[in-house]
């Protein structure tokens, strides 16, 4: 099997994704610009959406699940009075309503979307149905009965009401949330229908849009040391886990994928932790009786 070409470079590059480009295209551009062998992202954004796209390079790809599982914040506008095929402004309008709720009615309705809720994905989504993506089946004219999925919503608040037809919201939620479903379901609950007008991911775990690099900057700095300097450390992807330090002997064992001794720290028995040695992340694993049993080992 042919080996992948590119540099063994590791870290996070936070991109402030513009509209009208897929998340995969952004990852491909980053990989090209850095000449990286391996790259991936922590959470897809729809092509029309903007904001934080955290791109993992090299060993940082091993921490992607922790960012995917972390809380995320979205700011978005809902257009009231119309439902669309795609639950956003890109789709064909399929139903309209003249009803317009008051600010007080909207605020009261938002409380039903907080906490542990069940959410049905949009018909045009990447959910798999019998091995096929839902959006592919939807484009072919099929209407699917998609199963509801659990979602944790920490908060959903109204930021403003630019006009009678529009409401601006902020959502903080866990893994697997569809903002388009929130807009659709809110419109149905209010009886006025609704869809997403625009959407921006403000932050994802420890990464913020304000710290992101633009695609124009990536093009300008491509293949230069200056772009390398924009990389953030691998361990930022482990921000939500307790950190422990390996003993010298434990570090050797952990590097080989075996349980290794760690120094005392702020971790409980059975808790998932990450282990460092000589200032670098070494492994992620389960802490048990002074040892960590690794599930991921970093080669840094």
N, C-alpha and C positions, 0 to 999 in steps of 0.2 A: 504494500500500500504506500502511495506517495506521501511524503511528509508535507505538512503545510508550510508554506513559505512565510517569512516575516520574522520580526524581532520578538524575543521573549521579553516583553515589557509588561509590567503589572501596575495597576492602579485604577482610579476612577476619573473619568472625564465627564463633568456635568454640563450637559448641553441645554440651552434654552431653545427648545424646538420651535420652529416657526410653523405656521399652518401650511397645508397643501403638500406635505411630504410624509411618507410613512416612517415609523420608528425603525424598521429594518434598513431603510435607505440611509437614515442618520448613522446607524451603527456601521454600515459599510463605508460611509465617508470617513468616519473617525478611524476605522481600522486602516483605511488607505493612507490617511494623513499622517498617522503615527507609524505606518509600516509594521503594524502589530500582527502577530501570528494568530491571536485569539481574542475575540471580542463578543460581547453580548449586552443586553440591556435589562434593567430591573423594572419591568412594567410597561406594557404597550400603551401608547397614546394614539387615539384615532388620528387619521391624517389631518382632519380639520382642527384638531386641538393643538394648543401651544403649551409651553412651560417645561418643567423639569423632566428631562430624559437622562437618567443616570446610566452611563455607558461603562461597563466593566471590561478591563483589559487583563489578559493573562490570568494570574492567580486570583485576581479580584472576582473573576467569574464564579469562584467557589463560594463567595459570600452573597451572590445574587438572591438566593431564597430569603435571606434575612431582611433585605431591603423590600422585596416583594411582600413580605408578611408585615412590614412596618406600617404605621399610620401614614396617610397621605392627605393633603389638603387641596381641594379644588375650588376655584372661583368660577362661576358661570352665570349666564343669563338664560332665563326661560321665556320663550315667547308664548303668551297665553292666547287661547282662542283657536288653536289649530293643532291637529295631530298629523304627523307625517309617517311615511313608510319606514324611515330609518330612525325616527325619534330625534332627529336633528334637522338643521336648516338645509342639509344637502338633499333631503328626500322629498318626494312628491306629497303634497298635502292630500290627505284622504278623508278628513272630516273637519268641520269648523263649528264654532260656537260663538254666540254673541254675548254670553255671560262673562262678566268680569268681577272677580272677587275683590273684596276690600283688603287693605293691608292687614287688618285684624284677623280676617278669615284665613289669609295665607299663613300668618304667624301661628295661628292655632293648628292649622293642618300639618305644619312642619313637625310637630311633636310626635306624630305617628310614625315618622321615619327615623327616629332616634333609638339607640340601643341595638339589641339583636333583632334584626328583621329578616324577612324572606323577600328575595328580589328575583323577578323573572328577567333574564337577559333580553336585550333587543333581538328582533328577528335578524337584523343585520349585525351579527357579532361573530367572534371567532370561536364560539362554543361549538363543540363537535356533536354531530347528530349522525349516528350510524357510520362513523368514520369520516364524515364530510363536514366542512365548516358551514355553520348556519348561514353566513353571508352568501356563500356560493349557491346554496339551495334557495335562499330568498331571491337572489338575482334571477334564478331560473323560474321564479313564479310560485314556488312552494311556500305554503304557510305552515309553520311548525308549532306544535304544542310543547314549548320548552319548559323544562322543570324549573321550579323556583330554587334559588340557591341562598344559603345563609350569608348575611353581611352584617358586620358590626359597624354601626354609625355612632361615632363619639359626639358629633354635633352637626346640626343643619340649621343655619340661621339666615335670615333675610338681611342683606346689606343695603338694599335700596330698591326703589320703584321708579325707574326713569320715566315711565308713562303707564297708562292703564293697561297696555298690552304686554308689558315687560316687567319682570322681577329679577333682581340680581341676588344670588345666593352663595353661601360658602359651606362646603361640605368637608368634614374631616371623617375619614372612614378607614376601615381595614382592607384586607386583601380581597380582590375580586369584585369591587364595586363598579357598577355601570352608572355614570352620571345621567346618561340618556334615559335609563330606566327610572331614575329619580324624577326627572322632568315629566316623563310620560305618566307615571303613577300619581304624581302631585296634581297634574292637570285633570286626571280622572277623578281623584278624590274631591277636588274643588268643583268638578262638574263643568269646567270650562275648556278642558283639553290643554295640551302643552307639549312643547318640544324644546330641545337645547338650541339656543341661538349661537352662542360661542362658549368655549370652555378653555380654562387655563389651569394647569397643575402648578400650584404655588410652591409646594415642598413635598418631598417624599423621604420619610425617615430623617436622616441628618442633612439631606441635600436640599438646597433652596434655589429657586429660579433666579434670584438676584445674584447668585454666584456663578450662574451658567455662562458658558461661552456660546457665541452665535456661530451659525454656519459660515458666515462671511469671515469671521476671525479664524475659523478652522482652515478655510481655503487660504487665507493670507499667511498663516503660520505653518502650513503643511510641510512636513519633512524637515522641520527646523528644531533645534534644541529648545527654542522658546515655547513650542507646543508641549514638549515633554515636561516643561516646568509647570504647566497647567494641571498636571495629573495630581490627584489627591491620593493619600495613602490607602492601601488595601484594607487596613483595619477599620476605616470609617464604616465599612459595610457590616461591622460587628458591634456597632455602637450600643445596641440594646442588650448585649451579653456581658456578664461579669468577666473581668480579666484576671487571670492568674499567671504567675511566672514559673517557668520550669526550672528544676534543679539541673545542673550540668549533666548528670547521669540521665535524668528524666528527659532532657532534650534529645539525647541520642536515641532513646527508645521511641519517643514520639515521632521523630523524623522517619523512623522505620515502620510507623504505623502501629506500634505497640503501646499499651498503657504505660504512662510515665509519671514519675513523682513530680509534684509541684509544691511550691512554697505556700504556707498558709495565707489565706486571703478572704475576701468577702464573697463566698459562694457556699451554698448549701448542698448537702449530699443529694445526688441525683439531678442536679441542675446542669443545664447546658452552659458551657463557658468557652472562652477562647484563651489560648495559652501563648505567651510571648517568651522569647529568649533572645538576649542581647539586643533588645529594642525592636525586634521584628516579630510579626505574627508567625506562630509555628503550627498551631493546630486548633481545631474546634472539636469538642467532645463532651462527654458526661463526667462530672466530678464525682468520684467515689473514694472515700477513705484515704485522702491524701494523694490519689492518683487521678489522672484524666484518661479516659478511654476514648481515643480519637475516632471521629467520623469523617473528618477532613484534615488533610495535612498540606501545608503550604510549602512550596519550594522557592523560597526567596533568599 
